[in-house]
Amino acid sequence: MARASKRNLVLDTAETLFVRNGYAATGINQITQDAGIASMTLYNNFKNKDDLVIAVLDRRHDAVFGAIEAAIVAAGPKPEQKILAIFDYLIDHIEAEASQNGGVYPGCAFNNAASEFRQLSSPIHQIAIAHYQRIADTIAALAKAMQHPDPTGLGQTLMILANGAMASTQVMGDLSLAKRARRAAESLIGA
């Protein structure tokens, strides 16, 4: 198996285990065992577990924003439609994650990482901050295009709304909460 393939195998396995068990509860031995690789293979690709967590989150961030950007493009020309497309993506994401995890939404990978790596200075926590800031900035740019009087404030508010929908879904187990968040976003932007 080529090195890139082994790296992806480790990333896939680690991501699955981190989602299922959490970051701290998932050990290197479990990752190598589930991936069917020697620990040396893991350490040839990642310096340590934190480096692996960072790589998993970086890859997930790229995947999430690839999907968000595609949803925005497909939403049509109006910025209001594009903002709501982010919430449509969120609904689909929560439902897909739940279906892969026995009907239970395991929570946002970035929220979960930030809660386990609580120090704001932690590189892992910083990835979570950057992820949510990019969501807020993306919405703010769309709010500016719709000539909202406070695009930055609206971007932050809708990011909080989306994040709250994910956290509440994880805690309460109610997959309809993201749909409620979308309706609230619709009210806030006057769409």
N, CA and C atoms as an extended XYZ file, in Angstrom:
573
Properties=species:S:1:pos:R:3:atomname:S:1:resname:S:1:resid:I:1 pbc="F F F"
N         0.853       -1.183        0.000 N   MET     1
C         0.000        0.000        0.000 CA  MET     1
C         0.891        1.237        0.000 C   MET     1
N         0.621        2.196       -0.865 N   ALA     2
C         1.409        3.417       -0.966 CA  ALA     2
C         1.269        4.250        0.299 C   ALA     2
N         2.272        5.099        0.538 N   ARG     3
C         2.284        5.916        1.756 CA  ARG     3
C         1.035        6.800        1.862 C   ARG     3
N         0.626        7.437        0.752 N   ALA     4
C        -0.568        8.290        0.782 CA  ALA     4
C        -1.800        7.475        1.143 C   ALA     4
N        -1.880        6.258        0.642 N   SER     5
C        -3.019        5.396        0.965 CA  SER     5
C        -3.013        5.018        2.438 C   SER     5
N        -1.833        4.723        2.979 N   LYS     6
C        -1.743        4.384        4.403 CA  LYS     6
C        -2.080        5.601        5.258 C   LYS     6
N        -1.621        6.760        4.832 N   ARG     7
C        -1.947        7.992        5.568 CA  ARG     7
C        -3.464        8.192        5.588 C   ARG     7
N        -4.108        8.025        4.434 N   ASN     8
C        -5.564        8.174        4.374 CA  ASN     8
C        -6.276        7.113        5.196 C   ASN     8
N        -5.754        5.901        5.210 N   LEU     9
C        -6.330        4.840        6.042 CA  LEU     9
C        -6.275        5.225        7.513 C   LEU     9
N        -5.133        5.757        7.937 N   VAL    10
C        -4.993        6.195        9.330 CA  VAL    10
C        -5.969        7.334        9.620 C   VAL    10
N        -6.049        8.309        8.713 N   LEU    11
C        -6.972        9.435        8.905 CA  LEU    11
C        -8.425        8.964        8.972 C   LEU    11
N        -8.805        8.081        8.048 N   ASP    12
C       -10.183        7.565        8.043 CA  ASP    12
C       -10.502        6.831        9.346 C   ASP    12
N        -9.592        5.976        9.757 N   THR    13
C        -9.803        5.184       10.968 CA  THR    13
C        -9.858        6.084       12.197 C   THR    13
N        -8.907        7.009       12.285 N   ALA    14
C        -8.868        7.919       13.433 CA  ALA    14
C       -10.134        8.775       13.485 C   ALA    14
N       -10.572        9.287       12.354 N   GLU    15
C       -11.774       10.125       12.344 CA  GLU    15
C       -12.990        9.339       12.829 C   GLU    15
N       -13.139        8.119       12.348 N   THR    16
C       -14.254        7.271       12.779 CA  THR    16
C       -14.213        7.046       14.286 C   THR    16
N       -13.041        6.736       14.801 N   LEU    17
C       -12.908        6.471       16.239 CA  LEU    17
C       -13.066        7.745       17.068 C   LEU    17
N       -12.550        8.866       16.586 N   PHE    18
C       -12.705       10.128       17.316 CA  PHE    18
C       -14.178       10.517       17.399 C   PHE    18
N       -14.910       10.327       16.299 N   VAL    19
C       -16.343       10.639       16.304 CA  VAL    19
C       -17.070        9.720       17.286 C   VAL    19
N       -16.753        8.442       17.245 N   ARG    20
C       -17.457        7.461       18.074 CA  ARG    20
C       -17.091        7.575       19.553 C   ARG    20
N       -15.788        7.731       19.856 N   ASN    21
C       -15.318        7.613       21.236 CA  ASN    21
C       -14.815        8.914       21.855 C   ASN    21
N       -14.553        9.901       21.041 N   GLY    22
C       -13.910       11.122       21.532 CA  GLY    22
C       -12.416       11.060       21.266 C   GLY    22
N       -11.787       12.212       21.382 N   TYR    23
C       -10.357       12.312       21.077 CA  TYR    23
C        -9.512       11.691       22.185 C   TYR    23
N        -9.768       12.085       23.423 N   ALA    24
C        -8.953       11.590       24.534 CA  ALA    24
C        -9.142       10.090       24.749 C   ALA    24
N       -10.357        9.587       24.543 N   ALA    25
C       -10.640        8.177       24.806 CA  ALA    25
C       -10.131        7.250       23.707 C   ALA    25
N        -9.706        7.812       22.600 N   THR    26
C        -9.196        7.001       21.490 CA  THR    26
C        -7.680        6.962       21.554 C   THR    26
N        -7.148        5.783       21.753 N   GLY    27
C        -5.698        5.628       21.851 CA  GLY    27
C        -5.061        5.253       20.523 C   GLY    27
N        -3.783        5.483       20.460 N   ILE    28
C        -2.999        5.137       19.260 CA  ILE    28
C        -3.098        3.638       18.986 C   ILE    28
N        -3.042        2.821       20.016 N   ASN    29
C        -3.124        1.361       19.819 CA  ASN    29
C        -4.439        0.969       19.165 C   ASN    29
N        -5.528        1.605       19.584 N   GLN    30
C        -6.835        1.298       18.995 CA  GLN    30
C        -6.866        1.714       17.520 C   GLN    30
N        -6.281        2.861       17.220 N   ILE    31
C        -6.256        3.334       15.829 CA  ILE    31
C        -5.459        2.373       14.953 C   ILE    31
N        -4.269        1.991       15.409 N   THR    32
C        -3.447        1.089       14.594 CA  THR    32
C        -4.091       -0.286       14.461 C   THR    32
N        -4.709       -0.762       15.535 N   GLN    33
C        -5.379       -2.067       15.483 CA  GLN    33
C        -6.542       -2.030       14.492 C   GLN    33
N        -7.404       -1.010       14.602 N   ASP    34
C        -8.559       -0.924       13.706 CA  ASP    34
C        -8.145       -0.689       12.257 C   ASP    34
N        -7.042        0.017       12.059 N   ALA    35
C        -6.551        0.273       10.701 CA  ALA    35
C        -5.778       -0.924       10.149 C   ALA    35
N        -5.382       -1.821       11.027 N   GLY    36
C        -4.622       -2.989       10.591 CA  GLY    36
C        -3.208       -2.636       10.160 C   GLY    36
N        -2.604       -1.693       10.875 N   ILE    37
C        -1.251       -1.245       10.538 CA  ILE    37
C        -0.364       -1.313       11.773 C   ILE    37
N         0.940       -1.262       11.555 N   ALA    38
C         1.892       -1.193       12.662 CA  ALA    38
C         1.960        0.241       13.169 C   ALA    38
N         2.279        0.396       14.444 N   SER    39
C         2.359        1.757       15.000 CA  SER    39
C         3.428        2.578       14.298 C   SER    39
N         4.475        1.928       13.780 N   MET    40
C         5.515        2.652       13.041 CA  MET    40
C         4.924        3.328       11.806 C   MET    40
N         3.954        2.694       11.164 N   THR    41
C         3.299        3.299        9.997 CA  THR    41
C         2.600        4.596       10.399 C   THR    41
N         1.936        4.569       11.535 N   LEU    42
C         1.271        5.779       12.018 CA  LEU    42
C         2.313        6.860       12.285 C   LEU    42
N         3.388        6.503       12.983 N   TYR    43
C         4.400        7.502       13.342 CA  TYR    43
C         5.258        7.941       12.160 C   TYR    43
N         5.264        7.198       11.079 N   ASN    44
C         5.923        7.666        9.856 CA  ASN    44
C         5.117        8.773        9.190 C   ASN    44
N         3.827        8.846        9.498 N   ASN    45
C         2.942        9.832        8.892 CA  ASN    45
C         2.573       10.980        9.834 C   ASN    45
N         2.622       10.737       11.140 N   PHE    46
C         2.225       11.739       12.127 CA  PHE    46
C         3.204       11.707       13.294 C   PHE    46
N         3.619       12.896       13.752 N   LYS    47
C         4.602       12.974       14.838 CA  LYS    47
C         4.066       12.378       16.139 C   LYS    47
N         2.788       12.632       16.399 N   ASN    48
C         2.185       12.192       17.652 CA  ASN    48
C         0.660       12.252       17.493 C   ASN    48
N        -0.048       11.952       18.550 N   LYS    49
C        -1.507       11.934       18.467 CA  LYS    49
C        -2.077       13.317       18.172 C   LYS    49
N        -1.526       14.356       18.785 N   ASP    50
C        -2.011       15.711       18.506 CA  ASP    50
C        -1.864       16.051       17.028 C   ASP    50
N        -0.752       15.657       16.435 N   ASP    51
C        -0.535       15.889       15.001 CA  ASP    51
C        -1.597       15.161       14.177 C   ASP    51
N        -1.967       13.968       14.604 N   LEU    52
C        -3.017       13.202       13.925 CA  LEU    52
C        -4.374       13.893       14.083 C   LEU    52
N        -4.696       14.368       15.283 N   VAL    53
C        -5.956       15.080       15.508 CA  VAL    53
C        -6.013       16.321       14.615 C   VAL    53
N        -4.919       17.056       14.541 N   ILE    54
C        -4.865       18.257       13.695 CA  ILE    54
C        -5.107       17.890       12.235 C   ILE    54
N        -4.479       16.822       11.773 N   ALA    55
C        -4.654       16.400       10.374 CA  ALA    55
C        -6.105       15.991       10.100 C   ALA    55
N        -6.723       15.289       11.050 N   VAL    56
C        -8.128       14.888       10.889 CA  VAL    56
C        -9.018       16.127       10.808 C   VAL    56
N        -8.805       17.080       11.704 N   LEU    57
C        -9.633       18.290       11.709 CA  LEU    57
C        -9.392       19.155       10.474 C   LEU    57
N        -8.143       19.251       10.041 N   ASP    58
C        -7.850       20.018        8.817 CA  ASP    58
C        -8.575       19.410        7.615 C   ASP    58
N        -8.513       18.101        7.510 N   ARG    59
C        -9.181       17.428        6.391 CA  ARG    59
C       -10.697       17.608        6.478 C   ARG    59
N       -11.240       17.508        7.685 N   ARG    60
C       -12.684       17.680        7.862 CA  ARG    60
C       -13.098       19.112        7.541 C   ARG    60
N       -12.290       20.081        7.965 N   HIS    61
C       -12.568       21.487        7.664 CA  HIS    61
C       -12.652       21.690        6.148 C   HIS    61
N       -11.677       21.140        5.432 N   ASP    62
C       -11.675       21.272        3.963 CA  ASP    62
C       -12.918       20.627        3.357 C   ASP    62
N       -13.312       19.484        3.861 N   ALA    63
C       -14.501       18.799        3.341 CA  ALA    63
C       -15.770       19.598        3.637 C   ALA    63
N       -15.884       20.111        4.854 N   VAL    64
C       -17.064       20.898        5.219 CA  VAL    64
C       -17.163       22.135        4.341 C   VAL    64
N       -16.055       22.855        4.177 N   PHE    65
C       -16.136       24.074        3.378 CA  PHE    65
C       -16.265       23.805        1.894 C   PHE    65
N       -15.773       22.687        1.432 N   GLY    66
C       -16.048       22.304        0.045 CA  GLY    66
C       -17.535       22.114       -0.167 C   GLY    66
N       -18.181       21.452        0.787 N   ALA    67
C       -19.635       21.220        0.695 CA  ALA    67
C       -20.412       22.518        0.860 C   ALA    67
N       -20.005       23.370        1.778 N   ILE    68
C       -20.687       24.653        1.977 CA  ILE    68
C       -20.557       25.516        0.728 C   ILE    68
N       -19.369       25.588        0.168 N   GLU    69
C       -19.162       26.401       -1.034 CA  GLU    69
C       -19.991       25.869       -2.202 C   GLU    69
N       -20.080       24.565       -2.332 N   ALA    70
C       -20.913       23.978       -3.392 CA  ALA    70
C       -22.378       24.321       -3.169 C   ALA    70
N       -22.832       24.269       -1.923 N   ALA    71
C       -24.229       24.612       -1.613 CA  ALA    71
C       -24.505       26.080       -1.913 C   ALA    71
N       -23.552       26.937       -1.603 N   ILE    72
C       -23.717       28.369       -1.871 CA  ILE    72
C       -23.830       28.629       -3.364 C   ILE    72
N       -22.975       28.002       -4.137 N   VAL    73
C       -23.001       28.179       -5.598 CA  VAL    73
C       -24.323       27.683       -6.169 C   VAL    73
N       -24.795       26.550       -5.675 N   ALA    74
C       -26.026       25.951       -6.206 CA  ALA    74
C       -27.291       26.693       -5.767 C   ALA    74
N       -27.178       27.565       -4.770 N   ALA    75
C       -28.358       28.198       -4.177 CA  ALA    75
C       -29.006       29.264       -5.048 C   ALA    75
N       -28.307       29.738       -6.027 N   GLY    76
C       -28.876       30.804       -6.848 CA  GLY    76
C       -28.187       32.116       -6.567 C   GLY    76
N       -28.680       33.172       -7.207 N   PRO    77
C       -27.955       34.444       -7.167 CA  PRO    77
C       -28.148       35.283       -5.905 C   PRO    77
N       -29.232       35.095       -5.188 N   LYS    78
C       -29.529       35.967       -4.051 CA  LYS    78
C       -28.705       35.578       -2.821 C   LYS    78
N       -28.085       36.566       -2.158 N   PRO    79
C       -27.302       36.260       -0.954 CA  PRO    79
C       -28.136       35.605        0.143 C   PRO    79
N       -29.411       35.988        0.250 N   GLU    80
C       -30.278       35.371        1.255 CA  GLU    80
C       -30.410       33.868        1.011 C   GLU    80
N       -30.550       33.486       -0.259 N   GLN    81
C       -30.631       32.062       -0.598 CA  GLN    81
C       -29.329       31.345       -0.248 C   GLN    81
N       -28.223       32.023       -0.466 N   LYS    82
C       -26.914       31.436       -0.192 CA  LYS    82
C       -26.719       31.206        1.309 C   LYS    82
N       -27.173       32.171        2.119 N   ILE    83
C       -27.080       31.996        3.576 CA  ILE    83
C       -27.926       30.806        4.012 C   ILE    83
N       -29.134       30.730        3.502 N   LEU    84
C       -30.007       29.609        3.878 CA  LEU    84
C       -29.451       28.277        3.375 C   LEU    84
N       -28.699       28.308        2.283 N   ALA    85
C       -28.069       27.082        1.780 CA  ALA    85
C       -27.068       26.526        2.792 C   ALA    85
N       -26.446       27.407        3.575 N   ILE    86
C       -25.540       26.939        4.629 CA  ILE    86
C       -26.328       26.144        5.667 C   ILE    86
N       -27.508       26.631        6.001 N   PHE    87
C       -28.355       25.902        6.965 CA  PHE    87
C       -28.909       24.618        6.343 C   PHE    87
N       -29.188       24.632        5.040 N   ASP    88
C       -29.609       23.396        4.366 CA  ASP    88
C       -28.491       22.360        4.427 C   ASP    88
N       -27.249       22.809        4.208 N   TYR    89
C       -26.104       21.908        4.340 CA  TYR    89
C       -26.044       21.351        5.770 C   TYR    89
N       -26.236       22.228        6.757 N   LEU    90
C       -26.182       21.812        8.152 CA  LEU    90
C       -27.213       20.718        8.445 C   LEU    90
N       -28.428       20.898        7.944 N   ILE    91
C       -29.482       19.892        8.124 CA  ILE    91
C       -29.042       18.560        7.524 C   ILE    91
N       -28.563       18.600        6.280 N   ASP    92
C       -28.114       17.373        5.613 CA  ASP    92
C       -26.946       16.730        6.357 C   ASP    92
N       -26.016       17.555        6.824 N   HIS    93
C       -24.838       17.055        7.544 CA  HIS    93
C       -25.246       16.333        8.832 C   HIS    93
N       -26.120       16.960        9.602 N   ILE    94
C       -26.558       16.355       10.867 CA  ILE    94
C       -27.271       15.029       10.600 C   ILE    94
N       -28.148       15.012        9.611 N   GLU    95
C       -28.870       13.775        9.295 CA  GLU    95
C       -27.919       12.681        8.813 C   GLU    95
N       -26.934       13.042        7.988 N   ALA    96
C       -25.970       12.054        7.491 CA  ALA    96
C       -25.112       11.501        8.625 C   ALA    96
N       -24.621       12.389        9.485 N   GLU    97
C       -23.801       11.943       10.622 CA  GLU    97
C       -24.608       11.037       11.548 C   GLU    97
N       -25.859       11.403       11.785 N   ALA    98
C       -26.710       10.576       12.646 CA  ALA    98
C       -26.942        9.206       12.021 C   ALA    98
N       -27.184        9.173       10.717 N   SER    99
C       -27.448        7.883       10.067 CA  SER    99
C       -26.218        6.973       10.102 C   SER    99
N       -25.031        7.564       10.144 N   GLN   100
C       -23.797        6.773       10.219 CA  GLN   100
C       -23.480        6.334       11.651 C   GLN   100
N       -24.237        6.868       12.606 N   ASN   101
C       -23.947        6.596       14.014 CA  ASN   101
C       -25.181        6.111       14.759 C   ASN   101
N       -25.901        5.193       14.132 N   GLY   102
C       -27.042        4.565       14.785 CA  GLY   102
C       -28.196        5.502       15.100 C   GLY   102
N       -28.352        6.549       14.288 N   GLY   103
C       -29.445        7.487       14.483 CA  GLY   103
C       -29.161        8.578       15.500 C   GLY   103
N       -27.935        8.591       16.031 N   VAL   104
C       -27.550        9.580       17.043 CA  VAL   104
C       -26.508       10.520       16.445 C   VAL   104
N       -26.780       11.816       16.511 N   TYR   105
C       -25.806       12.798       16.025 CA  TYR   105
C       -24.678       12.907       17.054 C   TYR   105
N       -23.429       12.618       16.653 N   PRO   106
C       -22.327       12.600       17.611 CA  PRO   106
C       -21.778       13.979       17.954 C   PRO   106
N       -22.327       15.005       17.338 N   GLY   107
C       -21.849       16.357       17.603 CA  GLY   107
C       -20.845       16.811       16.562 C   GLY   107
N       -20.581       18.083       16.604 N   CYS   108
C       -19.622       18.692       15.690 CA  CYS   108
C       -18.202       18.308       16.097 C   CYS   108
N       -17.423       17.863       15.143 N   ALA   109
C       -16.041       17.460       15.423 CA  ALA   109
C       -15.241       18.608       16.027 C   ALA   109
N       -15.543       19.836       15.613 N   PHE   110
C       -14.797       20.997       16.092 CA  PHE   110
C       -15.233       21.387       17.506 C   PHE   110
N       -16.521       21.328       17.793 N   ASN   111
C       -16.994       21.558       19.165 CA  ASN   111
C       -16.422       20.505       20.100 C   ASN   111
N       -16.479       19.254       19.653 N   ASN   112
C       -15.982       18.164       20.486 CA  ASN   112
C       -14.484       18.328       20.755 C   ASN   112
N       -13.734       18.715       19.737 N   ALA   113
C       -12.293       18.924       19.912 CA  ALA   113
C       -12.028       20.084       20.869 C   ALA   113
N       -12.757       21.183       20.691 N   ALA   114
C       -12.553       22.347       21.567 CA  ALA   114
C       -12.895       22.008       23.018 C   ALA   114
N       -13.900       21.164       23.216 N   SER   115
C       -14.262       20.817       24.595 CA  SER   115
C       -13.244       19.872       25.231 C   SER   115
N       -12.556       19.073       24.433 N   GLU   116
C       -11.541       18.171       24.978 CA  GLU   116
C       -10.165       18.825       25.087 C   GLU   116
N        -9.900       19.807       24.236 N   PHE   117
C        -8.635       20.547       24.260 CA  PHE   117
C        -8.996       21.988       24.626 C   PHE   117
N        -9.226       22.216       25.916 N   ARG   118
C        -9.875       23.443       26.390 CA  ARG   118
C        -8.992       24.682       26.377 C   ARG   118
N        -7.694       24.513       26.417 N   GLN   119
C        -6.810       25.677       26.431 CA  GLN   119
C        -6.935       26.420       25.103 C   GLN   119
N        -7.288       27.702       25.179 N   LEU   120
C        -7.453       28.486       23.953 CA  LEU   120
C        -6.178       28.497       23.118 C   LEU   120
N        -5.038       28.358       23.759 N   SER   121
C        -3.761       28.384       23.036 CA  SER   121
C        -3.427       27.058       22.357 C   SER   121
N        -4.168       26.012       22.660 N   SER   122
C        -3.907       24.708       22.058 CA  SER   122
C        -4.080       24.800       20.543 C   SER   122
N        -3.144       24.255       19.759 N   PRO   123
C        -3.305       24.270       18.299 CA  PRO   123
C        -4.613       23.607       17.850 C   PRO   123
N        -5.060       22.607       18.581 N   ILE   124
C        -6.309       21.927       18.231 CA  ILE   124
C        -7.497       22.845       18.499 C   ILE   124
N        -7.481       23.527       19.635 N   HIS   125
C        -8.550       24.485       19.933 CA  HIS   125
C        -8.535       25.623       18.911 C   HIS   125
N        -7.372       26.040       18.498 N   GLN   126
C        -7.252       27.113       17.505 CA  GLN   126
C        -7.875       26.717       16.164 C   GLN   126
N        -7.780       25.446       15.799 N   ILE   127
C        -8.426       24.965       14.568 CA  ILE   127
C        -9.933       25.106       14.687 C   ILE   127
N       -10.488       24.768       15.849 N   ALA   128
C       -11.932       24.910       16.061 CA  ALA   128
C       -12.339       26.382       15.963 C   ALA   128
N       -11.565       27.265       16.570 N   ILE   129
C       -11.860       28.701       16.493 CA  ILE   129
C       -11.841       29.162       15.040 C   ILE   129
N       -10.808       28.782       14.310 N   ALA   130
C       -10.685       29.200       12.901 CA  ALA   130
C       -11.836       28.671       12.066 C   ALA   130
N       -12.279       27.460       12.358 N   HIS   131
C       -13.394       26.866       11.619 CA  HIS   131
C       -14.655       27.702       11.803 C   HIS   131
N       -14.976       28.023       13.039 N   TYR   132
C       -16.185       28.807       13.298 CA  TYR   132
C       -16.047       30.249       12.830 C   TYR   132
N       -14.842       30.787       12.893 N   GLN   133
C       -14.649       32.142       12.378 CA  GLN   133
C       -14.865       32.172       10.870 C   GLN   133
N       -14.434       31.131       10.184 N   ARG   134
C       -14.648       31.098        8.731 CA  ARG   134
C       -16.143       31.019        8.401 C   ARG   134
N       -16.897       30.281        9.192 N   ILE   135
C       -18.345       30.243        8.975 CA  ILE   135
C       -18.925       31.644        9.149 C   ILE   135
N       -18.554       32.314       10.242 N   ALA   136
C       -19.057       33.666       10.498 CA  ALA   136
C       -18.648       34.611        9.375 C   ALA   136
N       -17.402       34.513        8.916 N   ASP   137
C       -16.915       35.391        7.847 CA  ASP   137
C       -17.626       35.126        6.524 C   ASP   137
N       -17.899       33.863        6.248 N   THR   138
C       -18.613       33.505        5.015 CA  THR   138
C       -20.013       34.106        5.027 C   THR   138
N       -20.701       33.977        6.142 N   ILE   139
C       -22.043       34.547        6.255 CA  ILE   139
C       -21.977       36.068        6.214 C   ILE   139
N       -20.986       36.661        6.865 N   ALA   140
C       -20.850       38.124        6.869 CA  ALA   140
C       -20.649       38.657        5.455 C   ALA   140
N       -19.861       37.953        4.649 N   ALA   141
C       -19.655       38.388        3.262 CA  ALA   141
C       -20.972       38.350        2.482 C   ALA   141
N       -21.776       37.332        2.732 N   LEU   142
C       -23.078       37.243        2.069 CA  LEU   142
C       -24.030       38.316        2.601 C   LEU   142
N       -23.956       38.588        3.908 N   ALA   143
C       -24.798       39.641        4.496 CA  ALA   143
C       -24.415       41.011        3.927 C   ALA   143
N       -23.136       41.205        3.709 N   LYS   144
C       -22.678       42.465        3.101 CA  LYS   144
C       -23.238       42.595        1.691 C   LYS   144
N       -23.252       41.494        0.943 N   ALA   145
C       -23.790       41.506       -0.425 CA  ALA   145
C       -25.285       41.805       -0.436 C   ALA   145
N       -25.979       41.472        0.658 N   MET   146
C       -27.409       41.794        0.722 CA  MET   146
C       -27.645       43.149        1.395 C   MET   146
N       -26.543       43.858        1.642 N   GLN   147
C       -26.553       45.210        2.214 CA  GLN   147
C       -27.164       45.249        3.611 C   GLN   147
N       -26.876       44.228        4.398 N   HIS   148
C       -27.312       44.212        5.791 CA  HIS   148
C       -26.539       45.297        6.546 C   HIS   148
N       -27.197       46.013        7.472 N   PRO   149
C       -26.510       47.101        8.172 CA  PRO   149
C       -25.360       46.654        9.085 C   PRO   149
N       -25.368       45.403        9.526 N   ASP   150
C       -24.304       44.873       10.388 CA  ASP   150
C       -23.922       43.475        9.921 C   ASP   150
N       -23.200       43.385        8.803 N   PRO   151
C       -22.879       42.052        8.273 CA  PRO   151
C       -22.026       41.205        9.213 C   PRO   151
N       -21.086       41.833        9.903 N   THR   152
C       -20.246       41.069       10.840 CA  THR   152
C       -21.087       40.520       11.988 C   THR   152
N       -21.951       41.361       12.531 N   GLY   153
C       -22.830       40.924       13.618 CA  GLY   153
C       -23.764       39.813       13.180 C   GLY   153
N       -24.326       39.949       11.965 N   LEU   154
C       -25.215       38.895       11.464 CA  LEU   154
C       -24.437       37.603       11.234 C   LEU   154
N       -23.222       37.721       10.709 N   GLY   155
C       -22.396       36.529       10.508 CA  GLY   155
C       -22.142       35.798       11.814 C   GLY   155
N       -21.803       36.552       12.860 N   GLN   156
C       -21.561       35.939       14.168 CA  GLN   156
C       -22.843       35.345       14.749 C   GLN   156
N       -23.949       36.070       14.606 N   THR   157
C       -25.225       35.593       15.141 CA  THR   157
C       -25.649       34.290       14.478 C   THR   157
N       -25.536       34.229       13.156 N   LEU   158
C       -25.965       33.015       12.459 CA  LEU   158
C       -24.998       31.862       12.682 C   LEU   158
N       -23.708       32.167       12.887 N   MET   159
C       -22.750       31.116       13.248 CA  MET   159
C       -23.128       30.546       14.612 C   MET   159
N       -23.491       31.412       15.554 N   ILE   160
C       -23.914       30.959       16.880 CA  ILE   160
C       -25.175       30.106       16.758 C   ILE   160
N       -26.097       30.521       15.916 N   LEU   161
C       -27.332       29.770       15.703 CA  LEU   161
C       -27.028       28.374       15.140 C   LEU   161
N       -26.157       28.305       14.157 N   ALA   162
C       -25.793       27.008       13.565 CA  ALA   162
C       -25.082       26.126       14.591 C   ALA   162
N       -24.156       26.710       15.317 N   ASN   163
C       -23.420       25.966       16.337 CA  ASN   163
C       -24.360       25.488       17.431 C   ASN   163
N       -25.290       26.336       17.819 N   GLY   164
C       -26.277       25.955       18.828 CA  GLY   164
C       -27.157       24.815       18.363 C   GLY   164
N       -27.492       24.823       17.069 N   ALA   165
C       -28.307       23.724       16.521 CA  ALA   165
C       -27.558       22.400       16.617 C   ALA   165
N       -26.250       22.429       16.301 N   MET   166
C       -25.465       21.194       16.389 CA  MET   166
C       -25.333       20.722       17.834 C   MET   166
N       -25.005       21.636       18.731 N   ALA   167
C       -24.831       21.264       20.133 CA  ALA   167
C       -26.147       20.763       20.732 C   ALA   167
N       -27.236       21.452       20.428 N   SER   168
C       -28.544       21.046       20.968 CA  SER   168
C       -28.984       19.705       20.405 C   SER   168
N       -28.708       19.472       19.139 N   THR   169
C       -29.044       18.172       18.544 CA  THR   169
C       -28.265       17.064       19.222 C   THR   169
N       -26.991       17.311       19.476 N   GLN   170
C       -26.165       16.311       20.148 CA  GLN   170
C       -26.697       16.018       21.549 C   GLN   170
N       -27.040       17.060       22.287 N   VAL   171
C       -27.480       16.888       23.672 CA  VAL   171
C       -28.884       16.290       23.746 C   VAL   171
N       -29.796       16.801       22.926 N   MET   172
C       -31.204       16.423       23.047 CA  MET   172
C       -31.620       15.270       22.147 C   MET   172
N       -30.811       14.980       21.127 N   GLY   173
C       -31.143       13.886       20.228 CA  GLY   173
C       -32.277       14.195       19.268 C   GLY   173
N       -32.616       15.455       19.114 N   ASP   174
C       -33.720       15.866       18.246 CA  ASP   174
C       -33.157       16.376       16.922 C   ASP   174
N       -33.270       15.558       15.882 N   LEU   175
C       -32.692       15.906       14.588 CA  LEU   175
C       -33.429       17.043       13.884 C   LEU   175
N       -34.564       17.452       14.401 N   SER   176
C       -35.317       18.545       13.758 CA  SER   176
C       -34.822       19.930       14.176 C   SER   176
N       -33.922       20.006       15.135 N   LEU   177
C       -33.497       21.310       15.645 CA  LEU   177
C       -32.782       22.147       14.583 C   LEU   177
N       -32.052       21.517       13.682 N   ALA   178
C       -31.384       22.277       12.618 CA  ALA   178
C       -32.405       22.912       11.683 C   ALA   178
N       -33.526       22.238       11.478 N   LYS   179
C       -34.588       22.820       10.656 CA  LYS   179
C       -35.183       24.044       11.352 C   LYS   179
N       -35.297       23.985       12.662 N   ARG   180
C       -35.783       25.147       13.411 CA  ARG   180
C       -34.781       26.287       13.323 C   ARG   180
N       -33.505       25.946       13.381 N   ALA   181
C       -32.466       26.974       13.258 CA  ALA   181
C       -32.530       27.638       11.880 C   ALA   181
N       -32.811       26.856       10.852 N   ARG   182
C       -32.942       27.425        9.505 CA  ARG   182
C       -34.103       28.412        9.455 C   ARG   182
N       -35.228       28.038       10.069 N   ARG   183
C       -36.384       28.946       10.087 CA  ARG   183
C       -36.049       30.237       10.843 C   ARG   183
N       -35.288       30.121       11.921 N   ALA   184
C       -34.864       31.308       12.673 CA  ALA   184
C       -33.935       32.166       11.822 C   ALA   184
N       -33.029       31.526       11.084 N   ALA   185
C       -32.133       32.275       10.195 CA  ALA   185
C       -32.944       33.007        9.117 C   ALA   185
N       -33.939       32.332        8.597 N   GLU   186
C       -34.806       32.931        7.591 CA  GLU   186
C       -35.464       34.195        8.139 C   GLU   186
N       -35.914       34.141        9.374 N   SER   187
C       -36.526       35.322       10.016 CA  SER   187
C       -35.502       36.430       10.192 C   SER   187
N       -34.313       36.068       10.645 N   LEU   188
C       -33.293       37.073       10.912 CA  LEU   188
C       -32.827       37.808        9.656 C   LEU   188
N       -32.827       37.109        8.533 N   ILE   189
C       -32.377       37.781        7.296 CA  ILE   189
C       -33.537       38.320        6.476 C   ILE   189
N       -34.758       38.068        6.932 N   GLY   190
C       -35.922       38.600        6.238 CA  GLY   190
C       -36.184       37.943        4.904 C   GLY   190
N       -35.821       36.677        4.793 N   ALA   191
C       -36.031       35.967        3.514 CA  ALA   191
C       -37.420       35.382        3.432 C   ALA   191
